[in-house]
Amino acid sequence: MTSARLITLSLLFGTAVPAWAEPPKDIAEQVEALRQEIGAPGVSIAIVEDGKTTLSRGWGVRKLGERAPVDGQTIFQTGSTGKAMTAAALAILVDEGKIGWDDPVIQHMPWFRMYDPWVTREITIRDLLVHRSGLGLGQGDLMFVPRTHLTRKQTVERVAYLKPQTSFRSSYAYDNILYAVAGQLIEEVTGQTWEAFMRDRVLRPGGMKNATSDSEDRFRIPNRSWPHARLSGPLRGLGDQQALNERDELGRNGAPAGGLALSADDMAAWLKIQLAHGALPNGKPLFSEAQAAEMWKPVTMMPITPLPDALKPAQPTMQSYALGWQVQDYRGHQIISHGGGVFGSITRVVMIPEKNVGFAIMMNSEESGMLLGLTYKLLDHYLDQPDEGWTKKWQDWYKERLAGGVEYLKQAQAAPAKVGPSLDPARYAGRYRDPWYGDVVVASTPQGLTIDFTSTPRMAGRLKHWQYDSFVTDFDDPAIEPAYVTFALDADGKVTGVTMKAVSKIADFSWDYHDLDLKPVEGKK
């Protein structure tokens, strides 16, 4: 629609219709060109303006090597964008008077414990959602990354052993584990699992007809995307794009932090509810306007990471976390948004409340530069800003980030000290236990040392000597981030403990090897 046509409509009907109040006219061509240039298998976009869906479609394929196309009904794994839906599920319970945002968690889950008894007494339902508990970035994620044997309740019970890294409510540090607690709390209060409550009280009533909260339901839907990643290069993100095993997903115990799958049509329905402050298209509330306001209210201030000069216009001056949403400014406007990522899929959900506009971008690969480029391109379109060249700038940033990771890896691995190990390899073998993760077993075989993370299915492989008393993992599954494994010895050469850290400087924070404090289990080999 041309600007002249829009002006004519405004004169006829007495309503000012901004020239930007529809998707970019060439968006289909631009997305497809970018997808092909970058080598992304598939992408799906939903846009909602003034309560109407103005775009819901897909580009590319659901799975490399197959011809089935992505469309508006193709479901994608949407990662942490689901945190807002867990918050909405809790909001429904607040409206029903079954819980309050500032109720202590132990009021509804008396058996729940944090590391500190005082925090156990004080931590509220609100605290579970706003990343101010004192836990470190991604602390405890190895309980469901990359997979797990643990149930959700077992996982929540182990939170008691996560030693905080800062004092309670003193600073921001993003976590997933307390959203697992929120999911368990829903079950304790309602008698329904998080999966069932999400399906019956949020997804279906909200008009999200394709969306799933359970893996087995997702696997039964033919129109679903496969996850993809680049694993054949020197680090994750480089090499050839390849389809991953879709059943090798993150543990379902952590699903309340990001275990939903939605289509573009579903995202459009969700955006309409959000922009209508909880109201469904028929006018009935999914949750009240009061709870809608509560969920967008900033709670925890977030640090602002400086961006390079080329990206400076994207750097906010204020950034905070609300209940499952991030609140910040962009070019003088309030933006409500959240990103999401699981292995092989990434998502971004964005709203500009004053413009009554929202959009979601979903990809079945890990091309973050493309995702961010499209995000800011759409933001500038709806804020009537000139083209900033965001798709190229964010892709350049992504390439530079990967190049920096490779350079760090080269320098770190250039010249290991040709010293050690101090012991015969068999003497490092044993069962080692971390209070929150569980057992890691190091075994001596004729082929050398092996390592097995027993709480995680198939997280096993060989240990190769690195330097001194440090080894590096060579996991059987190439999708698992390698880690340095360092043994501590006493004066008699006895192993007293094991610490770990990721090899890659840019590894996802959920590989929280550094939070492990493994001690020998006496008499266990």
SVG drawing of the C-alpha trace seen along z (x, -y; Angstrom):
<svg xmlns="http://www.w3.org/2000/svg" viewBox="-16 -14 73 67">
<polyline fill="none" stroke="black" stroke-width="0.4" points="0.0,0.0 1.5,-3.4 1.8,-6.4 -0.6,-8.3 -3.2,-5.5 -2.8,-5.5 -3.3,-9.3 -6.5,-8.9 -7.8,-6.3 -7.1,-8.5 -9.0,-11.4 -12.0,-9.1 -12.3,-7.5 -10.8,-10.2 -8.1,-7.9 -4.4,-8.6 -2.8,-5.4 1.0,-5.6 2.9,-4.5 4.7,-1.9 1.5,-0.1 2.1,3.0 5.1,5.3 7.9,4.1 6.7,4.6 9.7,6.7 10.1,8.7 9.5,12.0 12.3,11.4 14.7,10.0 14.2,12.9 14.7,15.5 17.8,13.8 19.3,13.6 18.4,17.2 20.1,18.4 23.2,16.2 23.7,17.4 22.7,21.0 19.9,21.2 17.5,24.1 14.3,22.4 12.8,19.3 9.3,18.3 7.9,14.9 4.7,13.7 3.7,10.0 0.7,8.5 -0.5,4.9 -3.5,3.4 -4.9,6.9 -4.6,8.3 -2.1,10.8 -0.4,9.0 2.2,11.7 2.5,15.4 4.6,17.5 7.8,19.4 10.8,19.7 13.0,22.6 12.7,26.2 11.8,28.0 14.8,30.3 17.9,30.2 17.8,32.9 14.0,32.9 11.6,30.8 8.8,30.2 8.5,26.4 8.2,24.1 4.9,22.3 2.8,20.5 1.8,23.8 5.3,25.2 6.2,25.6 9.6,24.5 11.3,25.1 11.2,21.6 13.5,21.9 13.4,19.2 10.6,17.2 8.5,19.8 9.4,18.2 6.7,15.6 4.2,18.3 5.2,20.0 4.7,16.5 1.3,16.3 0.3,19.7 1.2,18.4 -0.8,15.2 -3.9,17.4 -3.4,18.9 -2.9,15.4 -6.2,14.3 -7.9,17.4 -6.6,16.6 -4.6,19.8 -1.2,18.0 0.2,14.5 3.3,13.2 4.9,12.4 3.9,15.6 6.9,17.4 7.6,20.5 7.5,22.7 3.9,21.6 2.9,23.8 5.9,26.2 6.9,26.7 9.7,29.2 11.5,26.7 14.9,25.6 17.6,23.1 21.2,23.3 20.7,20.7 17.9,21.3 17.1,17.6 16.6,17.4 14.5,20.5 12.1,18.7 12.2,15.4 12.2,16.4 8.9,15.6 7.2,16.8 8.1,13.4 11.8,14.1 11.7,17.4 11.1,15.4 13.4,12.3 17.0,13.6 17.9,12.1 18.2,15.2 22.0,15.0 22.6,18.0 25.2,17.5 24.7,17.2 23.1,20.5 24.1,22.2 22.6,25.7 21.9,26.0 23.9,29.2 21.0,30.9 19.1,30.7 21.7,29.7 22.1,31.5 19.7,34.2 19.0,35.8 17.8,38.8 16.4,36.6 12.7,35.9 11.6,32.3 11.0,32.9 14.5,34.4 16.0,31.4 14.1,29.0 15.2,30.9 18.9,30.5 18.5,26.7 19.2,26.9 22.9,27.7 23.5,24.8 25.8,22.5 24.9,18.8 27.5,16.6 26.0,13.3 23.7,12.2 20.0,12.6 18.3,9.9 21.5,8.0 22.2,8.4 21.0,9.8 22.2,13.2 20.1,15.1 19.1,18.6 16.9,21.4 16.7,23.6 14.3,21.5 11.8,21.6 11.9,25.4 10.9,24.7 8.1,22.5 6.9,25.4 7.0,27.8 5.1,25.2 2.3,25.2 2.0,29.0 2.0,28.7 -0.8,26.1 -3.0,27.6 -2.2,31.3 -1.5,31.0 2.0,31.2 3.3,28.0 2.9,29.6 -0.8,30.4 -1.6,27.0 0.2,25.1 -1.7,27.0 -5.2,26.8 -5.1,23.4 -2.7,21.3 -2.1,22.8 -5.5,24.1 -7.6,21.3 -5.2,18.8 -5.9,20.0 -2.4,21.6 -3.7,24.6 -0.4,26.0 1.7,25.4 2.9,28.2 4.3,28.3 5.3,32.0 7.9,33.6 5.9,36.7 3.1,34.4 5.6,32.5 7.0,35.6 3.5,36.6 3.0,33.4 4.1,33.9 4.6,30.1 7.5,29.6 11.0,28.2 14.2,30.1 17.0,28.5 20.3,27.7 23.7,26.6 27.3,26.2 29.5,28.7 32.2,29.7 34.4,26.6 36.9,25.7 34.0,24.7 30.2,24.7 28.9,22.3 31.5,23.1 31.5,25.8 28.6,27.4 25.0,27.0 23.6,30.4 20.4,31.7 20.5,32.8 18.7,35.7 15.4,34.0 15.0,36.5 18.3,35.4 16.6,32.4 17.2,30.6 15.8,32.4 12.1,32.1 12.8,31.3 13.8,27.8 10.9,27.4 9.2,24.5 12.3,22.5 11.9,23.0 10.3,26.3 7.5,25.1 7.1,25.4 5.0,22.9 4.2,22.0 4.0,18.5 0.2,18.7 0.6,19.6 3.0,16.7 0.6,14.3 -2.2,15.5 0.2,15.1 1.2,11.6 -2.4,10.5 -3.1,11.6 0.0,9.8 -0.8,6.6 -4.5,6.8 -3.2,7.0 -4.5,10.5 -7.7,10.4 -8.6,13.0 -10.1,12.1 -13.6,12.7 -13.0,10.2 -12.7,12.8 -9.5,12.7 -6.9,15.4 -5.4,13.5 -6.5,10.1 -5.2,6.7 -3.8,6.3 -1.6,9.4 -0.6,8.3 0.7,5.1 2.4,7.0 4.2,9.2 5.6,6.2 6.7,4.3 10.5,4.1 11.9,5.8 15.6,6.5 18.0,4.0 20.2,5.7 23.8,4.7 24.2,3.2 26.9,4.9 28.7,2.3 28.3,2.9 30.8,2.2 30.5,-1.2 28.7,0.3 25.9,1.5 25.8,-1.4 22.3,-2.5 21.0,0.9 22.5,0.4 19.9,-0.5 20.2,-3.1 17.9,-1.1 17.5,2.6 15.6,4.6 13.9,8.0 10.2,8.4 8.2,11.6 9.4,13.6 10.1,10.5 13.0,8.2 12.1,4.4 14.4,1.9 14.5,-1.2 15.3,-1.5 15.4,-4.9 13.4,-6.4 10.7,-3.7 9.8,-1.0 10.5,2.5 9.2,5.7 11.0,8.7 12.7,12.1 15.1,14.3 15.1,18.1 17.5,20.8 17.7,24.6 20.3,26.6 19.6,26.1 16.8,23.5 16.6,19.8 13.7,17.4 13.0,13.7 9.7,12.3 9.4,8.4 6.7,5.9 6.4,2.1 3.5,1.4 2.9,-2.2 2.6,-1.2 0.5,1.9 2.9,4.0 4.6,7.3 6.5,9.8 8.3,13.1 11.1,14.7 11.9,18.4 14.7,20.3 15.6,24.0 19.4,23.3 21.7,21.2 22.4,18.2 22.2,15.5 23.4,12.8 20.5,13.3 18.0,13.4 19.2,10.1 19.5,8.5 15.9,9.2 14.8,8.1 16.3,4.7 15.3,4.3 11.6,4.8 12.0,2.5 13.3,-0.3 10.5,0.3 7.8,0.0 9.5,-3.0 9.7,-4.7 13.5,-4.8 15.8,-4.7 17.4,-1.5 20.4,-1.0 21.8,2.0 21.2,4.2 21.2,7.5 24.8,7.0 26.0,5.4 24.7,8.1 25.9,10.8 29.4,9.2 29.2,9.1 28.4,12.8 31.3,13.7 33.7,11.6 32.5,13.3 33.2,16.7 36.5,15.6 37.4,14.3 36.5,17.7 38.7,19.5 41.6,17.2 41.3,17.7 41.2,21.4 44.3,21.3 46.2,19.3 45.0,21.4 46.0,24.7 49.1,23.4 51.6,24.6 50.4,26.7 53.1,27.3 54.7,30.7 54.5,31.6 52.5,34.4 50.4,36.1 51.7,36.5 50.2,39.9 49.8,43.1 46.5,42.6 44.7,45.4 45.1,43.4 42.8,40.7 40.0,43.2 37.2,43.1 33.7,42.0 33.4,38.2 30.3,36.5 29.0,33.0 26.1,32.3 23.8,30.8 24.8,32.6 25.5,36.1 28.2,38.5 30.8,38.3 32.8,41.5 36.4,41.6 37.4,45.0 40.8,46.5 40.7,48.7 43.3,50.2 42.6,47.3 43.1,44.7 40.8,42.7 37.1,42.3 34.5,40.0 30.8,40.5 28.3,37.9 25.9,40.4 22.9,38.0 23.0,37.3 22.3,39.9 25.2,40.5 27.3,37.7 30.5,39.8 33.8,40.0 37.5,40.1 39.9,38.0 43.0,36.8 45.9,35.4 46.3,31.7 49.0,30.5 50.0,31.0 47.0,32.8 44.5,31.4 42.8,33.4 40.4,32.4 37.2,34.3 36.6,35.9 32.9,36.6 31.3,39.3 28.5,36.8 30.2,33.9 27.3,31.5 28.6,31.5 31.0,28.7 34.4,30.0 35.7,29.2 39.0,29.1 39.1,31.6 41.6,30.8 42.4,33.1 43.6,31.7 46.2,33.8 47.3,33.8 50.9,34.1 50.7,37.9 49.5,37.8 45.9,38.7 43.1,37.0 41.1,34.7 38.8,33.2 38.0,32.4 37.1,29.0 36.1,28.3 35.6,25.5 34.5,25.2 37.3,25.1 35.6,22.5 35.5,18.9 32.1,18.4 30.4,21.7 26.8,21.3 26.5,20.4 24.4,23.5 27.5,25.6 28.2,24.6 31.1,27.0 32.8,24.4 30.0,24.7 30.9,28.3 32.9,29.2 33.5,32.9 34.9,34.9 36.0,38.5 33.4,41.0 35.5,43.1 35.8,46.8 34.1,46.2 36.0,46.9"/>
</svg>
